[in-house]
Amino acid sequence: MDTTGVSLPELARRDLGVFGALVFGLWPAAHHGCWAELLQSEAERLLLIAPPGHAKSTWCTVIYPAWLIGRRPEVNILLVSATAAQALLFSGAVRATVSASAEYQQVFPAITPDRKRGWSAAAWYVARAAGANKDATVAAYGVGGPLIGRRADVIIVDDPCDDATTATAARRDKLWRWYRQTLLTRLRPGGRIIVVMTRWHPDDLAGRLISGGDYTTCHMEAISPIAEVSAEVMTPDAEL
């Protein structure tokens, strides 16, 4: 990317890593850079796996949707986590960035809240062109929550698994059915779904998605007590 004569806000509009540094004060580590490349790619089904403490939620569920909204104000995003409370925290963090960050306004000065349409953490809107669809800019749900009537261009699923949802085969099957039969049906044609998670069980959601072979997968494993990481990226066309 030629950056000659390009201002820092313009670079941040173009590049997710620069945006994270400028708006959030977080310079991307090597593994964050890998995620940023994948998030900026054209992959429609993306699975990012990493141990706890690697800032996957920060980059994928807060920084990325804030950046995407700036670039595409008409976008509809669903944020999903294991519990509604956790999903609301993510939504609230993105909302606060969009509405209250001076650095964000430097990068995306045209983005303004539409408080008349809705401004709760559960569902909120930014100003959009007349005639834009009815769905919220961001809506937040817990796994298993009611999604009837919602449609999304982008669904971000952050840590959908926990000890309860993976404890038995029946519970793992229940999550899998909800993911396929409820959540995926909310995605518009050509839309994107991103699953960000830590592994809980060989047969957890990530295991089933990997087995299906339809997801571009980035699997980062801790390889030392000082949390060095390595990454393996598999595309749907790669041999498994």
N, C-alpha and C positions, 0 to 999 in steps of 0.2 A: 504494500500500500504506500503510495507516494504521499508523504506528509509535508512536503515543501510548502511553506507559507500557510499552512492550515492551523487555525486556532485550536486551543485545547478543548473548548466546548464542542467544536465541530468534530474533532477526533473522538470525543466521547459519544457523540451521536452515531458515529460510524462503528465504533469498536467497544464491545462489552467490557473488556478488561480495563481500558482507559476510563470508561464510565464508572466502574467500581472504584477505581483509584480516586477520581475527581470528586464524585458525589458522596461516596461512603468512606473515603480515606483508607481503602484496602487495596494495597498493591497485590495483584494476583501471584500466588506461588505457582510452581510448575504445574501442580495438579489442577489448580484453578484455571490456569491457561488452557489446559486440555479440555476442561468442561466448557470454557467460554467458546472455544473453537466448535465444539459439538453443538452448543446451544445456538450458535450463529450459522450452523450448517442447514441444509435442506432436509435433514432426516425428520420424517414425520412421526416415527416411533423411536423413542430414545429412552434407554435404561442406564442410569448412573448409579453404581454401587460403590460405597466407601464405608470404612469404619466410622464410629462416632468421633466427633471432635475435628473433622476435616473441613468444616464450614460449607458443607454441601447445601444446607438449607439457606444459608446467607447468600450464596451465589446463585443458586438455581430457583429459589422460591421467594426471594426478596429483590435482589439486584436485577436478575433477568426480567421478571415481569415489569418492574419499574421502567427499565430501559425499553422494553417492547411497547409499553403504553405510549411512551414518548414518540416512538417511531410510527406506531399505528394506533392513533387515538380511537379508532372505531373497533378495536379488537375486543372480544369477549373472552375472559379468562376464568376458569374454574380452579380454585385452590382446594385440594383435598388432602386431609391428613387422617391419622388413625382416630383422632377425636375432633369434634367440632371446636372445642376450646383451642386446640393447637392450630387448626386452620384459621381461626379468627385472629390469632396472634400474628400469623404470617400476613394475612390480609391487612391488618391494622398497621403493620410495619411498612408495607408498600404504600398504603394510603397516606401515612404520615410523610413519607418521602415525597410523594407527588404534591402534597398540599403545603408542606412547611419547610422544605429544604431549599435554601437559597442557591445552593450549588445545582440542584436539579433544575431550578428555574433558569439558571444560566445556560444549561444544555438544551432544555425543552421549554422555552418561554411561552409557547402557545398552549401548553397543557394547564387547564384550570378545572377545579371541581365543579360538578353540576349538583349542588346540594338539594335543589328542588326535586330532582329525580330520585335521589337516595344517597345517603352518606354514612351508613352504618358499616361496621366492620364485616357484617354478614353479606352485604351487597352495596356497592357504591359505583358511581358514575363520574366520568370526566365529560366535559363539554364535547359534543360531537356534531357533525353536520346534520342539518335538518333531514328527517326521514331515516336516520340511523335506526337499527333494530332495537327492540325493546329490552334486550338482555343487558345486565349490568356489565360495566367494564371489568369488575372483579366480583365474584361471589365465592363464599367459603363454606365448605361442608366437611363433616366427618365421614369416615367410611361407613357405609350403610345408610347414610342420610337420604332424604327424599329429594330427587332431582327432577321430578316431573315438571315439564314446562321450560326447563333450562336448556340452552344451546350454547356451545362454546367453539371458538376457533382454536383455543389452546387449553389443554387440561394439564395441570401440574399436580402430580401425586407425590406427596412428601412423607416418607416413613409411614406407609399404610399398615405395616405389620408390627405387632408387639407380641408379648408372651401369651396374651389371651387369644389373638386371632390365629396364632400358629400352634397352639397347644395340642390340638387333635386334628386328625384327618378331616373330620366333619367341619371343623371351624375353618380349616384351610380351604375346603371346598366351598364353603359359604362365601368367603371373601372372593374367591375366583369367580363364582357365579355373579356376584354383585359387580365386579369389575367388568366382566364381559357383557352381561345382560342389561345392566343399568348404566354404569358410567360410560362405557364406550358408545352407547347409543346417543349420548348427549353431544358427541363430537360431530361437527359439521363435515361434509365431504371435503377432503383436502386439508382438514384440520390436523393438529399436532397434539400428541400426548407424550409427556415426559414423566418418567417414574424415577424418583430419587430415594434411595433407601439403603439401609444396612441389612445384611443377611441375618435371618433368625433361624432358618431351618432349610435343609436341602430341598424341601418341597414347598417353600414359601412362594410368594407371588413372583419374586425375581427368578426363582428356579423354573417356574412354569413359563414365564415369558422367554427365558433363554432357550428352553426346550422347544418352544414354538418357532424360533428362528426368524421372527419378523422384526426384531428390535435391534437397532444399532446400540451396542452395549459397551460401556466403559466400566471395567471392574478394577478398582484400586484396592490393593491389599496392604495392610501394615506389615512391614518386613523386619522391623527392629523395635526395641523398646523406646527408641527416640522418635518413633513415628515417621521414619522414612517411608516413602510410598513408591510403588511401581504401578503401572497402568497397562492393562490389556484392553484394546479396543477391537470389538468384533462387529462387522457389518452384517446385514441379513444375507449377503452373498458369500460371506466367508465360510470356510469349512469349519465345522464344529468338532 
